[in-house]
Amino acid sequence: MTTATVVAPPAAPAEPLRRNRDFLLLWIGAGVSMLGLRAGTVAYPLLVVWQGGSPVTAGLVGFAAVLPQLLVQLPAGVAVDRFDRRRVMLGCDLVGLLAMGSVAAMVLHGGLWLPLLMVAAFAEGSAALVYRLAERAAVRNLVPPDQLSSALGQNEARGQAAGLVGGPAGSGLFTLAGWAPFGVAALAHLVALVTLMLIRKDLQETRTVEPRRLRTEVGEGLAWVWQQRFMRAAVVLIAGSNLLFQVLALALVLVVRRHGGSPLTIGLVGMASGVGGVAGALAGPRCMRRVPMSVLICGTLVAWALLVLPVAFTSAPVLLGALFAGMSFAGALVNVVAGVHQVQVTPDQLQGRVTSVFALASSGMNSAGALAGGVLLAALGTRTTVLGVAAAMAVMAVAAVLTPAVRSSGTAA
């Protein structure tokens, strides 16, 4: 007598992301919140200047807004890994709602109190930073593993689009009413809060480790990154490229100004760059399925070097827009590639801390790049500085090719 073989039915295909209710709720809420943040950030200096404040006052508010990137990154990673992520994100939205609501109320009453504006800018910046870390860590708990690259690609595209639209939206709202961009930002936090409350799934795995001292938990994140050869190399590449792009951004302003261009020209180049970033983010998941991760990373560095080089020899707005769009396309694509790899290989209980290490390296080099750019441009001139940036990108590309950890990084799923 023979025994019939029971064949298990094939697994049902996962629902596409557009039908994943919980992912869509998170994606929409975070996107609206990000758009409100960009609009409010653009409006800070406008508010100060139009209310009769000095450039120093505007600088203090801008400093308060970016200070969390240096002070809050690593503790934020601990909070994301230690506490319930949904509650952390709800708390961030409440903080943002109160901060932006207080600024809107202040402007409506016809005042400008610098301490309140600085505290609100710092609080909003801190809340947004923690929120982004928590959202990134939460995504893998809402989508199947084979859809993670597409989900993070859509998140990157959303961020690029928010940057593209948020600036004009903030300045446009400010022209209508001084309180409007801050009121809209507060409303955006309210929308994000509601969408979070409607998500059904947990945003983290079951926690099995008891909370420890802050320094200990921060050290665990740093140690984990250090122990991963590819992660160590990625931190260096991210930090180096961010520093160079800050120098290049300042050089662009000088190139346009010295050849008779206007701030509008710089804005149009920025818009072209944003469009390139959105396209690169959307192309990321498809490229990952066809091209090894090592080739994408090394190829991006080579592309950057080749695209930066012509900036030293042109002031044509159309060409500059095309060059910066190409750089942003490559940058957004590699952001998706590296981000998917990091989320895939990092244990859930370390997601926030590991991401915060990369974010700290990125933001720290942004600050250093702005300072270095001013010194180099003053000392060497625009063309020599841009040529130096291109040469440094080329050196980084060669270093990446020669680094075994990058060369053998394989393919991302």
C-alpha positions in Angstrom: 0.0 0.0 0.0 1.5 3.3 -0.9 1.1 6.5 1.1 -0.2 9.5 -0.8 2.1 12.5 -0.6 0.3 15.5 0.7 1.4 18.6 -1.2 1.0 21.8 0.8 -0.9 24.5 -1.1 1.4 27.4 -2.3 1.6 30.3 0.1 -0.7 33.2 -0.9 1.2 36.1 -2.3 1.6 39.1 0.0 -0.7 42.0 -0.5 0.9 44.9 -2.4 2.0 47.8 -0.4 -0.8 50.0 -1.7 -3.3 47.6 0.1 -1.2 47.3 3.3 -3.5 49.3 5.6 -1.0 49.7 8.5 2.0 50.6 6.2 -0.1 53.2 4.4 -1.3 54.8 7.6 2.3 55.1 8.8 3.5 56.3 5.4 0.8 59.0 5.1 1.1 60.2 8.7 4.9 60.4 8.6 4.8 62.1 5.2 2.3 64.8 6.3 4.3 65.4 9.4 7.6 65.7 7.4 5.9 68.1 5.0 4.8 70.3 8.0 8.3 70.2 9.5 9.9 71.4 6.2 7.4 74.2 5.9 7.9 75.3 9.5 11.7 75.1 9.2 11.7 77.4 6.1 9.5 79.9 7.9 11.7 80.4 10.9 14.2 82.9 9.4 11.3 84.5 7.4 9.4 85.1 10.7 12.5 86.6 12.4 13.5 88.9 9.6 10.0 90.1 8.8 9.3 90.8 12.5 12.3 93.1 12.6 14.9 90.7 14.0 18.5 90.7 13.2 20.6 88.1 11.2 22.1 87.1 14.6 18.6 86.4 15.9 17.7 84.3 12.8 21.0 82.4 13.2 20.2 81.6 16.8 16.8 80.1 15.9 18.4 78.1 13.0 21.0 76.9 15.4 18.4 75.8 17.9 16.5 73.9 15.1 19.6 71.9 14.0 21.2 71.4 17.5 19.2 68.2 18.2 21.1 66.5 15.3 24.2 66.6 17.4 22.8 66.3 21.0 19.8 64.1 20.6 20.7 61.4 18.0 22.3 58.7 20.2 19.8 59.1 23.2 17.0 59.1 20.7 18.2 55.7 19.4 18.1 54.3 22.9 14.5 55.6 23.4 13.4 54.0 20.2 14.8 50.6 21.2 13.9 50.8 24.9 10.3 52.0 24.9 7.1 51.1 23.0 7.6 52.7 19.5 4.0 53.6 19.0 4.0 55.6 22.3 7.3 57.2 21.5 6.0 58.4 18.1 2.7 59.6 19.7 4.7 61.6 22.2 6.8 63.1 19.4 3.6 64.2 17.6 2.3 65.7 20.8 5.5 67.6 21.4 5.5 68.9 17.8 1.9 69.9 18.0 2.4 71.9 21.1 5.7 73.5 19.8 4.2 74.6 16.5 0.9 75.5 18.0 2.6 77.8 20.5 4.6 79.6 17.7 1.4 80.0 15.6 -0.4 81.5 18.7 2.5 83.8 19.4 2.5 85.2 15.9 -1.3 85.5 15.9 -1.0 87.7 19.0 1.5 89.9 17.1 4.6 89.1 19.2 8.1 87.6 18.7 9.6 86.2 21.8 13.0 84.7 21.0 13.3 82.3 23.9 9.9 80.7 23.0 10.9 80.5 19.3 14.2 78.8 20.1 12.7 76.3 22.6 9.9 75.5 20.0 12.5 75.0 17.3 14.6 72.7 19.4 11.6 70.7 20.6 10.2 70.3 17.1 13.6 69.3 15.8 14.2 66.8 18.6 10.7 65.3 18.2 11.1 65.0 14.4 14.5 63.3 14.8 13.1 60.7 17.3 10.0 60.1 15.1 12.1 59.4 12.0 14.3 56.9 13.9 11.2 55.1 15.3 9.4 55.1 11.9 12.4 53.5 10.1 12.7 50.9 12.8 9.0 50.1 12.7 8.6 49.5 8.9 10.0 46.0 8.9 7.3 45.0 11.4 4.5 46.2 9.0 5.7 44.7 5.7 6.8 41.2 4.5 10.6 40.8 4.2 10.4 40.7 0.4 8.6 44.1 0.3 11.1 45.8 2.6 13.1 47.4 -0.2 10.0 48.7 -1.9 8.7 50.1 1.4 12.0 51.9 2.3 12.2 53.1 -1.3 8.8 54.7 -1.0 9.8 56.3 2.3 13.0 57.8 0.7 10.9 59.1 -2.2 8.4 60.6 0.2 11.3 62.4 2.1 12.7 63.7 -1.2 9.3 65.0 -2.2 8.7 66.6 1.2 11.9 68.5 0.8 11.0 69.5 -2.8 7.5 70.8 -1.8 8.0 71.9 1.8 10.3 74.8 1.0 7.9 76.6 -1.4 4.9 75.6 0.7 6.5 77.2 3.8 7.4 80.5 2.1 4.0 80.6 0.3 2.0 80.0 3.4 4.1 82.7 5.2 3.1 85.3 2.5 -0.5 84.5 3.2 -0.2 84.8 7.0 2.8 84.8 9.3 1.3 82.1 11.6 0.1 79.9 8.7 3.2 77.6 8.2 3.4 76.9 11.9 -0.4 76.3 12.1 -0.2 73.9 9.2 2.8 72.1 10.8 0.7 71.7 14.0 -2.2 70.3 12.0 0.2 67.9 10.3 1.3 66.5 13.7 -2.4 66.0 14.6 -3.0 64.0 11.4 0.1 61.9 12.0 -1.1 61.3 15.6 -4.5 60.0 14.4 -3.0 57.7 11.7 -0.6 56.2 14.4 -3.6 55.4 16.6 -5.3 53.6 13.8 -2.4 51.2 13.1 -3.3 47.7 14.4 0.1 45.9 14.3 2.8 46.2 16.9 5.7 48.4 15.7 8.4 46.3 17.4 9.2 42.7 18.4 8.7 41.5 21.9 11.4 43.1 24.2 13.3 40.6 26.2 16.2 42.7 27.6 15.7 45.0 30.6 16.6 48.7 30.2 20.1 49.6 31.4 22.1 52.7 31.8 21.9 55.2 28.9 25.7 55.1 28.3 25.6 51.3 28.3 22.8 51.1 25.7 24.5 53.8 23.5 27.7 51.8 23.7 25.9 48.7 22.5 24.8 50.4 19.3 28.3 51.8 18.7 29.9 48.5 19.3 27.5 46.6 17.0 28.3 49.0 14.2 32.0 48.7 14.8 31.9 44.9 14.8 30.3 44.9 11.3 33.0 45.5 8.7 30.6 46.8 6.1 28.9 49.1 8.6 32.3 50.6 9.6 33.1 51.3 5.9 29.6 52.7 5.3 29.9 55.2 8.2 33.1 56.5 6.7 31.7 56.8 3.2 28.5 58.5 4.4 30.5 61.0 6.6 32.9 61.8 3.8 30.3 62.3 1.1 28.1 64.4 3.3 31.1 66.7 4.1 31.9 67.1 0.4 28.3 67.8 -0.6 28.1 70.6 2.0 31.1 72.2 0.4 29.6 71.8 -3.0 26.3 73.3 -1.9 28.1 76.5 -0.8 30.1 76.5 -4.0 26.9 76.5 -6.0 25.7 79.6 -4.4 28.9 81.4 -5.2 28.9 80.1 -8.8 25.4 81.4 -9.4 25.9 84.7 -7.7 29.2 85.5 -9.5 27.7 84.9 -12.9 24.7 87.2 -12.4 22.2 84.6 -11.2 19.5 85.1 -8.6 18.2 83.2 -5.6 15.5 81.9 -7.9 18.1 80.2 -10.0 19.4 78.4 -6.9 15.9 77.4 -6.1 15.3 76.0 -9.5 18.5 74.0 -9.3 17.3 72.8 -5.9 14.0 71.7 -7.4 15.7 69.8 -10.2 17.9 68.1 -7.5 14.7 67.2 -5.6 13.1 65.6 -8.7 16.3 63.6 -9.3 16.1 62.4 -5.7 12.5 61.2 -6.0 13.4 59.4 -9.2 16.4 57.7 -7.6 14.4 56.6 -4.6 11.7 55.0 -6.7 14.4 53.3 -8.9 16.2 51.9 -5.9 14.3 48.7 -5.3 14.3 47.7 -8.9 18.1 48.4 -9.2 18.7 46.3 -6.1 17.1 43.3 -7.7 19.3 43.5 -10.8 22.7 44.9 -9.6 24.9 43.8 -6.7 25.0 46.2 -3.8 28.8 46.6 -4.1 28.4 47.7 -7.7 25.7 50.2 -6.8 27.7 51.8 -3.9 31.0 52.0 -5.9 29.2 53.1 -9.0 27.5 55.9 -7.1 30.8 57.3 -5.9 32.2 57.2 -9.4 29.1 58.9 -10.7 29.4 61.6 -8.1 33.0 62.3 -9.1 32.1 62.6 -12.8 29.0 64.8 -12.1 30.8 67.2 -9.7 33.7 67.8 -12.2 31.7 69.9 -14.7 30.4 72.2 -11.9 33.8 73.7 -11.9 33.5 74.9 -15.5 29.9 76.0 -16.0 27.4 78.5 -14.7 24.5 77.5 -17.0 21.4 77.0 -14.8 20.0 74.1 -17.0 23.3 72.2 -16.9 23.7 72.8 -13.2 20.2 71.6 -12.6 20.9 68.4 -14.6 24.2 67.8 -12.8 22.6 68.2 -9.4 19.6 66.1 -10.4 22.0 63.3 -11.4 23.8 63.5 -8.1 20.6 63.4 -6.1 19.4 60.5 -8.2 22.5 58.5 -7.3 22.4 59.6 -3.7 18.8 58.6 -3.1 19.3 55.3 -4.8 22.3 54.4 -2.6 20.3 55.6 0.4 17.7 53.0 -0.3 20.3 50.3 -0.9 22.2 51.0 2.3 19.1 51.6 4.3 17.5 48.3 3.3 20.7 46.4 4.1 21.0 48.1 7.5 17.4 47.3 8.5 17.7 43.7 7.3 20.9 42.8 9.1 20.3 44.8 12.4 18.4 43.1 15.2 15.1 44.7 15.9 16.2 45.6 19.5 19.1 47.6 18.0 17.4 49.3 15.1 17.1 52.8 16.7 20.6 52.9 18.1 22.3 51.7 14.9 20.3 54.1 12.7 21.2 56.9 15.1 24.9 56.2 14.7 24.7 56.7 10.9 22.5 59.8 11.4 25.0 61.3 13.8 27.9 60.7 11.4 25.8 62.3 8.6 24.7 65.4 10.6 28.1 65.9 12.2 29.7 66.0 8.8 27.0 68.4 7.6 28.2 70.9 10.2 31.9 70.3 9.5 31.3 70.6 5.8 29.6 74.0 6.0 32.6 75.3 8.0 35.2 73.6 5.7 33.4 74.9 2.7 33.6 78.5 3.8 37.3 78.2 4.6 38.2 76.4 1.4 36.2 78.7 -0.9 37.8 81.8 0.6 41.3 80.4 0.4 41.2 78.5 -2.9 38.4 80.0 -5.0 35.3 78.3 -6.4 36.9 76.3 -9.3 39.8 74.9 -7.4 37.5 73.9 -4.5 35.0 72.1 -6.7 37.9 70.3 -8.5 39.1 69.3 -5.1 35.6 67.9 -4.2 35.6 65.9 -7.5 39.1 64.5 -6.7 38.1 63.6 -3.2 35.0 61.8 -4.5 37.2 59.9 -6.9 39.6 58.9 -4.1 36.6 57.6 -2.1 35.4 55.6 -5.1 38.9 53.9 -5.4 39.0 53.3 -1.6 35.5 51.7 -1.8 36.6 49.4 -4.6 39.7 48.4 -2.7 37.9 47.8 0.6 37.1 44.1 0.9 34.0 44.8 3.1 32.4 47.0 0.4 33.6 44.9 -2.5 32.1 41.7 -1.0 28.9 43.2 0.3 26.9 41.1 -2.1 23.3 41.8 -3.1 20.5 43.2 -1.1 17.2 41.3 -1.1 
